[in-house]
Amino acid sequence: MATKEEYLEKLKAQLDSWENEAAELEAKASEATAELRAELEEQIGSLRTKFSDGESKFAQISDATEEAWEELKVEADQIFDKLIDEFKDDVEHATNEAKGLFAKIKSMFGG
């Protein structure tokens, strides 16, 4: 069984990963067409909300006593599993949307 510190390290690594993915999407959105930018910004907003939810749970566990964190861990596992699935779906959706629009633009210019 993981200690509180090990568990928090794992959660922090996940949050850092999400932050990096959101930053990559933001960079792509800044270079995108207006139509694509709107779609990506919507997805980024959704990702940021999930990131915020994860940070809140991380803070709650960080502040918990040794006895209370075990109970919070069960709830956090469920929340993070759900957030991970939703986050992956959001990133995949945004990436697919971007690829689709880039392919349309490329085909319009004979590429």
Residue frames as qw, qx, qy, qz and C-alpha x, y, z in Angstrom:
[[0.000, 0.889, 0.458, 0.000, 0.00, 0.00, 0.00],
 [0.399, 0.532, -0.015, 0.747, 1.30, 3.42, -0.93],
 [0.307, -0.420, -0.437, 0.734, 2.10, 5.96, 1.73],
 [0.150, 0.881, 0.339, -0.294, 0.38, 9.33, 1.70],
 [0.116, -0.727, 0.366, 0.570, 3.52, 10.94, 0.26],
 [0.288, -0.064, 0.833, 0.468, 3.82, 8.32, -2.51],
 [0.261, 0.636, 0.726, 0.022, 0.16, 8.72, -3.34],
 [0.065, 0.900, 0.116, -0.414, 0.46, 12.51, -3.49],
 [0.220, -0.489, 0.594, 0.600, 3.50, 12.17, -5.77],
 [0.297, 0.259, 0.856, 0.335, 1.43, 10.02, -8.13],
 [0.171, 0.824, 0.525, -0.129, -1.42, 12.53, -8.14],
 [0.096, -0.816, 0.166, 0.545, 0.99, 15.43, -8.64],
 [0.288, -0.208, 0.740, 0.571, 2.56, 13.65, -11.62],
 [0.258, 0.544, 0.774, 0.197, -0.91, 13.22, -13.15],
 [0.045, 0.909, 0.274, -0.312, -1.74, 16.88, -12.59],
 [0.212, -0.631, 0.425, 0.613, 1.58, 17.93, -14.15],
 [0.323, 0.108, 0.819, 0.461, 0.85, 15.72, -17.15],
 [0.192, 0.760, 0.621, 0.012, -2.57, 17.34, -17.60],
 [0.086, -0.867, 0.010, 0.490, -1.05, 20.79, -17.31],
 [0.272, -0.374, 0.634, 0.620, 1.44, 19.95, -20.06],
 [0.277, 0.374, 0.820, 0.333, -1.27, 18.55, -22.35],
 [0.092, 0.877, 0.435, -0.185, -3.46, 21.62, -21.83],
 [0.173, -0.751, 0.250, 0.586, -0.49, 23.90, -22.55],
 [0.311, -0.075, 0.760, 0.565, 0.20, 22.01, -25.79],
 [0.208, 0.642, 0.718, 0.168, -3.42, 22.44, -26.88],
 [0.044, -0.901, -0.177, 0.394, -3.28, 26.13, -26.00],
 [0.257, -0.503, 0.498, 0.658, -0.18, 26.52, -28.17],
 [0.255, 0.236, 0.817, 0.461, -1.94, 24.78, -31.06],
 [0.099, 0.797, 0.586, -0.104, -5.05, 26.92, -30.55],
 [0.123, -0.787, 0.052, 0.602, -3.02, 30.12, -30.80],
 [0.126, -0.339, 0.658, 0.661, -1.89, 29.08, -34.29],
 [0.285, 0.358, 0.882, 0.116, -5.25, 27.76, -35.47],
 [0.085, -0.390, -0.467, -0.789, -7.95, 29.21, -37.64],
 [0.359, -0.244, 0.254, -0.864, -10.81, 31.02, -35.90],
 [0.833, -0.129, -0.280, -0.459, -13.13, 28.00, -36.29],
 [0.783, 0.033, -0.568, 0.251, -10.57, 25.57, -34.94],
 [0.164, 0.294, -0.499, 0.799, -9.46, 27.96, -32.21],
 [0.572, -0.309, 0.087, -0.755, -13.02, 28.20, -30.87],
 [0.915, -0.104, -0.348, -0.176, -13.30, 24.40, -30.72],
 [0.655, 0.159, -0.542, 0.502, -9.91, 24.00, -29.07],
 [0.063, -0.362, 0.379, -0.849, -10.60, 26.75, -26.55],
 [0.766, -0.303, -0.075, -0.563, -13.83, 25.01, -25.57],
 [0.908, -0.029, -0.403, 0.113, -11.91, 21.77, -25.03],
 [0.410, 0.308, -0.482, 0.710, -9.17, 23.57, -23.12],
 [0.398, -0.432, 0.194, -0.786, -11.79, 25.11, -20.84],
 [0.913, -0.222, -0.189, -0.286, -13.14, 21.65, -20.10],
 [0.783, 0.143, -0.449, 0.406, -9.63, 20.36, -19.42],
 [0.109, 0.426, -0.393, 0.808, -8.89, 23.28, -17.10],
 [0.668, -0.414, 0.049, -0.616, -12.07, 22.54, -15.13],
 [0.957, -0.107, -0.270, 0.011, -11.01, 18.92, -14.69],
 [0.557, 0.326, -0.428, 0.633, -7.51, 20.05, -13.74],
 [0.228, -0.493, 0.273, -0.794, -8.99, 22.36, -11.11],
 [0.866, -0.322, -0.088, -0.374, -11.10, 19.50, -9.71],
 [0.884, 0.072, -0.354, 0.297, -7.98, 17.36, -9.47],
 [0.282, 0.435, -0.392, 0.760, -6.03, 20.13, -7.75],
 [0.531, -0.501, 0.125, -0.672, -8.83, 20.55, -5.20],
 [0.957, -0.221, -0.155, -0.105, -8.77, 16.86, -4.34],
 [0.699, 0.284, -0.379, 0.536, -4.96, 16.95, -4.18],
 [0.034, -0.518, 0.328, -0.789, -5.11, 19.85, -1.69],
 [0.762, -0.419, 0.009, -0.493, -7.73, 18.05, 0.38],
 [0.956, -0.065, -0.242, 0.154, -5.58, 14.94, 0.64],
 [0.483, 0.437, -0.363, 0.667, -2.44, 16.99, 1.33],
 [0.235, -0.504, 0.293, -0.778, -4.15, 18.67, 4.27],
 [0.847, -0.320, -0.264, -0.332, -5.69, 15.48, 5.66],
 [0.500, -0.599, 0.592, -0.201, -4.44, 13.78, 8.77],
 [0.071, 0.324, -0.931, -0.150, -2.77, 10.39, 8.42],
 [0.328, 0.221, 0.870, -0.295, -5.97, 8.69, 9.60],
 [0.486, 0.624, 0.304, -0.531, -8.33, 10.64, 7.33],
 [0.224, 0.580, -0.544, -0.564, -6.28, 10.40, 4.15],
 [0.179, -0.022, 0.974, 0.136, -6.99, 6.66, 3.76],
 [0.358, 0.587, 0.666, -0.288, -10.70, 7.42, 3.48],
 [0.274, 0.790, -0.091, -0.541, -10.04, 10.30, 1.10],
 [0.131, -0.396, 0.796, 0.439, -7.79, 8.06, -1.00],
 [0.353, 0.323, 0.876, 0.054, -10.71, 5.81, -1.97],
 [0.306, 0.827, 0.361, -0.302, -12.79, 8.80, -3.05],
 [0.023, 0.771, -0.390, -0.503, -9.82, 10.39, -4.81],
 [0.319, -0.132, 0.870, 0.353, -9.09, 7.18, -6.73],
 [0.370, 0.579, 0.726, 0.000, -12.64, 7.17, -8.06],
 [0.177, 0.908, 0.103, -0.365, -12.55, 10.87, -8.92],
 [0.109, -0.656, 0.570, 0.483, -9.14, 10.69, -10.59],
 [0.405, 0.100, 0.866, 0.277, -10.09, 7.58, -12.57],
 [0.342, 0.764, 0.542, -0.075, -13.14, 9.43, -13.88],
 [0.048, 0.908, -0.127, -0.396, -11.15, 12.62, -14.55],
 [0.322, -0.401, 0.722, 0.464, -8.42, 10.67, -16.35],
 [0.414, 0.372, 0.800, 0.223, -10.97, 9.04, -18.65],
 [0.231, 0.894, 0.354, -0.149, -12.74, 12.35, -19.31],
 [0.147, -0.806, 0.331, 0.468, -9.44, 14.18, -19.81],
 [0.387, -0.149, 0.787, 0.457, -8.24, 11.58, -22.33],
 [0.364, 0.613, 0.692, 0.116, -11.56, 11.81, -24.17],
 [0.089, 0.943, 0.123, -0.295, -11.36, 15.62, -24.27],
 [0.232, -0.634, 0.538, 0.505, -7.76, 15.61, -25.52],
 [0.412, 0.111, 0.830, 0.360, -8.59, 12.96, -28.15],
 [0.304, 0.781, 0.545, -0.038, -11.64, 14.91, -29.29],
 [0.002, 0.918, -0.106, -0.383, -9.70, 18.19, -29.56],
 [0.322, -0.436, 0.690, 0.479, -6.84, 16.48, -31.39],
 [0.414, 0.342, 0.803, 0.257, -9.20, 14.76, -33.84],
 [0.229, 0.893, 0.340, -0.184, -11.04, 18.03, -34.48],
 [0.114, -0.805, 0.352, 0.463, -7.74, 19.76, -35.18],
 [0.381, -0.166, 0.802, 0.429, -6.58, 17.00, -37.54],
 [0.392, 0.580, 0.709, 0.084, -9.89, 17.06, -39.39],
 [0.165, 0.945, 0.140, -0.247, -9.85, 20.80, -39.92],
 [0.225, -0.658, 0.540, 0.474, -6.18, 20.80, -40.93],
 [0.444, 0.103, 0.821, 0.345, -6.93, 18.07, -43.48],
 [0.338, 0.793, 0.505, -0.035, -9.81, 20.15, -44.92],
 [0.004, -0.919, 0.155, 0.363, -7.60, 23.22, -45.18],
 [0.362, -0.412, 0.708, 0.444, -4.81, 21.23, -46.79],
 [0.461, 0.352, 0.777, 0.244, -7.18, 19.70, -49.35],
 [0.249, 0.899, 0.292, -0.209, -8.52, 23.15, -50.24],
 [0.015, 0.867, -0.378, -0.324, -5.02, 24.20, -51.24],
 [0.789, 0.485, -0.350, -0.142, -4.33, 21.09, -53.30],
 [0.041, -0.594, 0.767, -0.239, -2.18, 19.39, -50.64]]
